[in-house]
Amino acid sequence: MAPQLLLILVVVIALPIAWLRSEFQERRSLRVALGVAALICSFGIAYVVGRL
């Protein structure tokens, strides 16, 4: 597997998990940033799969 694909796979799996873990912390900016990043990542993956 190409290193770029492995990195993308790790990011796609790690962002929603990090977002979920941040929901139990006090820092609102971290929750919002991780939530937006996770949503953008999922929309990006859906776009790429749709283009294929």
Backbone as a ProteinNet text record, in pm:
[ID]
protein_1_A
[PRIMARY]
MAPQLLLILVVVIALPIAWLRSEFQERRSLRVALGVAALICSFGIAYVVGRL
[TERTIARY]
85.6	0	90	52.4	131	125.3	234.1	236.4	130.7	99.1	-2.6	-139.9	-171.9	-300.1	-309.3	-198.7	-195.7	-216.9	-155.3	-172.1	-317.2	-377.2	-516.9	-607.9	-582.1	-662	-653.2	-533.4	-514.8	-587.9	-580.7	-648.7	-799.8	-851.4	-995.8	-1046.9	-968.7	-1010.5	-985.6	-876.2	-837.9	-919.9	-958.7	-1030.9	-1164.8	-1251.3	-1376.4	-1355.1	-1254	-1224.9	-1175.5	-1088.3	-1039.7	-1153.7	-1243.9	-1360.1	-1446.2	-1471.2	-1551.7	-1484.4	-1356.1	-1284.2	-1284.4	-1280.9	-1278	-1412.7	-1519.3	-1651.4	-1659.4	-1569.3	-1569.7	-1469.3	-1419.9	-1326.4	-1392.1	-1331.1	-1386.9	-1356.9	-1252.3	-1209.3	-1302.9	-1383.4	-1481.6	-1415	-1308.1	-1241.7	-1184.6	-1133.6	-1082.1	-1194.8	-1308.4	-1423.4	-1471.9	-1481.9	-1530.4	-1430.7	-1302.7	-1200.6	-1195.9	-1198.8	-1195.3	-1324	-1436.7	-1563.2	-1565.4	-1521	-1516.5	-1418.8	-1303	-1204.3	-1258.1	-1327	-1382.5	-1491.1	-1575.7	-1681.8	-1624.5	-1527.1	-1463.9	-1395.5	-1330	-1262.7	-1363.6	-1476	-1575.2	-1639.7	-1665.1	-1718	-1615.2	-1487.9	-1382.2	-1372.8	-1380.8	-1377.6	-1499.6	-1616.2	-1738.2	-1727	-1667.5	-1649.3	-1557.3	-1445.2	-1349.5	-1412.6	-1484.2	-1548.5	-1656.6	-1728.5	-1831.2	-1770.6	-1653.6	-1587.4	-1533.1	-1503.6	-1451.6	-1562.3
-118	0	124.1	220.9	343.3	420.9	487.4	562	672.7	732.5	837.9	781.6	664.6	601.8	560.2	512.9	475.5	597.7	708.8	832.9	881.2	875.9	917.4	826.8	697.7	603.3	631.4	659	689.8	818.4	919.5	1046.1	1027.3	951.5	928.7	854.6	765.4	691.7	773.4	846.1	915.6	1042.1	1114.3	1240	1221.5	1131.2	1114.5	1065.7	981.3	934.4	1049.7	1133.3	1249.7	1346.3	1362.1	1449.6	1397.1	1266.7	1208.1	1224.1	1203.1	1220.3	1364.4	1458.7	1599.8	1647.6	1573	1612.9	1609.4	1540.3	1529.6	1625	1722.2	1821	1957.7	2049	2182.5	2276.6	2249.1	2342.3	2337.2	2440.9	2446.2	2458.8	2536.6	2557.2	2426.2	2341	2211.4	2124.1	2122	2042.7	2089.1	2219.8	2273.7	2245.1	2264.1	2242.3	2096	2004.8	1863.1	1820.4	1875.9	1844.2	1889.2	2010.6	2062.7	1981.3	1948.4	1869.6	1730.6	1667.6	1535.1	1540.7	1642.8	1654.9	1683.9	1772.6	1803.1	1679	1603.7	1480.9	1380.3	1364	1267.5	1313.4	1443.4	1493.6	1477.2	1496.8	1479.4	1336.2	1241.7	1100.2	1064.8	1114.9	1088.6	1147.5	1264.9	1327.6	1243.1	1198.3	1118.6	986.8	921.1	794.7	818.5	928.3	961.1	988.1	1049.1	1077.4	949.5	849	724.3	650.7
0	0	0	-79.4	-89.9	41.8	78.2	204.6	211.2	96.7	95.7	130.2	76.3	106.6	252.4	307	447.7	536.6	501.9	577.6	571.3	454.2	438.9	520.2	518.4	595.4	745	791.9	934.1	971.1	886.5	914.2	914.2	818.2	809	932.1	985.9	1105.8	1232.6	1237.8	1360.5	1387	1283.8	1306.3	1377.5	1334.1	1409.6	1553.2	1573.2	1709	1795.4	1740.3	1814.5	1843.5	1749.2	1769	1883.4	1883.8	1990	2126.4	2132.7	2260	2305.7	2212	2250.2	2302.4	2275.7	2324.5	2476.5	2541.4	2686.6	2752	2676.5	2729.6	2731.6	2802.8	2819.9	2702.7	2628.6	2523.5	2403.3	2389.4	2280.9	2144.1	2136.4	2007.3	1952.4	2039.7	1995.5	1942.3	2012	1966.4	1830.4	1813.8	1686.4	1574.4	1600.3	1497	1453.8	1549.6	1513.8	1444.6	1485.8	1420.6	1276.4	1252.6	1115.4	1030.5	1087.4	1012.5	978.9	1073.4	1048.3	940.9	946.5	845.6	707.1	699.4	570.2	514.2	600.9	557	502.6	572	524	393.4	380.2	253.2	141.6	172.8	73.3	24.6	117.2	79.3	-5	34.9	-42.5	-182.4	-195.3	-326.4	-414.3	-357	-434.1	-478	-387.8	-423.1	-528.7	-517	-616.6	-753.3	-756.5	-884.2	-949.7	-868.8	-925.3	-998.1
[MASK]
++++++++++++++++++++++++++++++++++++++++++++++++++++

